[in-house]
């Protein structure tokens, strides 16, 4: 299903993940294990962990864990050798190098800060409060489990309905003649009324389990609908959404912290000609939420929506 938590909470999920993997990688008490040496300088399992957090997502999916570790270790050996050569050639002393070094230092410092904020914020109490807020915003909804047969004309739909009324199995007829590429006996799974086009939903939600509709016209063609079951869609239990709640609590705390930093600082922005731009004109358009999390999206560093749970009943289905 789509995430039950507000979009404005999800802006720093990626930064949190990176900060957690990099910022707290050294929290373990075990001594680092030396995996390789380059001219006597060690490369440890902790070095591999940091590099994995950086480049792991781009590695070939076919690699298993051992192969990924080997790949990253070899990358670090190449990195160490190339860096030594660059330093010997004084390539690390150019203005461009200094600019990039300053950028990555600030980026890592930001990730450390966001990680520490997230760690402090994600308490059981905060997670349950976020869950309760989301649950309150989504009351129970009626949903049905239905099948359909899609045909191009009303005449075709009437012929299909006649076969079913004569005793043929609905799913069998659907598999034989329905124009819905989904197959599976016309099974649409569970869905709420708002997930289908209105003409289809209005007809389907009038039926009781076991009942079959007369031909129904939508922009997709003519449908015969059979309702298999009905139930109230309830909000998932806390345990099922605990991981999402933790991410959203962390992100909200990060966004609020960055917003506070903005408020405490004097920030000046200039156009290409060096003329000052007002903060309002320089700020990106905010969404309808209009809160700090949207305003401070750049600080979230390339974030994405939190992984959404999927269910056949969810998604914007069109019959």
Protein Blocks (a to p, Z undefined) as FASTA:
>chain_A
ZZfbdfklmmmmmmmmmmmmmmmmmmpmbdcddfbdeehiacdfklmmmmmmmmmmmpcf
klcfklmmmmmmmmmmmmmmmmmmmmmnopmmcfklmmmmmmmmmmmmmmmmmmmmmmmm
mcfklmmmmmmmmmmmmccdddddddddddfbfklmmmmmmmmmnopafklmmmmmpcbf
nlnnopabjadfklpcfklmmmmmmpcehiacdddddfkbccddddfbdcddddddfklm
mmmmmmmmmmmmmmmmmmmmmmmpccddddfkopacdfklmpccddfkopaklmmmmmno
opacddddddfkgcjddZZ
